[in-house]
Amino acid sequence: MLNSWKKQLRASDCLYKLSAGSVQADFKGLHTSYQQAKDTLSVGSKLHPEADFYCYSDYQIPVLLRQRAGFQENHDLLQYYEKLKEYDKKKELIETLTIYIEENGEGSTAAKKLFIHRNTLSYRLDKIQDITGKDPRKLKDLLELYVAMLLSKIS
């Protein structure tokens, strides 16, 4: 049914964005689902503006962060990403960190996707650690860097 709607909207040259919340068991849950869809649309449009459909189940963490962070410009975690942005004028380190996160910390696959040698990846991760004080090879630090990146994009 959704694909049918998408085809009709594309055929009409309308600009559209669709979003879906979670399935709820009762009528009271309808409001929750609506709010999730609304927040998902807002977050998804910032993170992936090229997409035309956003599903809450794909954006649960960024939606939660948006709700909890309250768009505080001075949120403590933002400082890590801001330091990185300030230093990384070519966006090389930010791209490296993004791909490293997308590849779940798998250095070999991240290096291949970036078209760089594994040693170059290691050098860049060391540089990220020097700048931010967070080691992307450690799960806790990587999570904090990931959250900082998300907050900067959705606030």
VENZITA-V435161 format. One record per run of one state. SS is the DSSP state (H for helix, E for strand, L for the rest). FROM is the first residue (numbers start at 0). TO is the last residue. If there is no record, write none. Layout:
# VENZITA-V435161
SS;FROM;TO
SS;FROM;TO
This chain:
# VENZITA-V435161
L;0;0
H;1;10
L;11;16
E;17;19
L;20;26
H;27;46
L;47;51
E;52;54
H;55;57
L;58;58
H;59;68
L;69;76
H;77;86
L;87;90
H;91;101
L;102;105
H;106;113
L;114;116
H;117;131
L;132;137
H;138;153
L;154;154
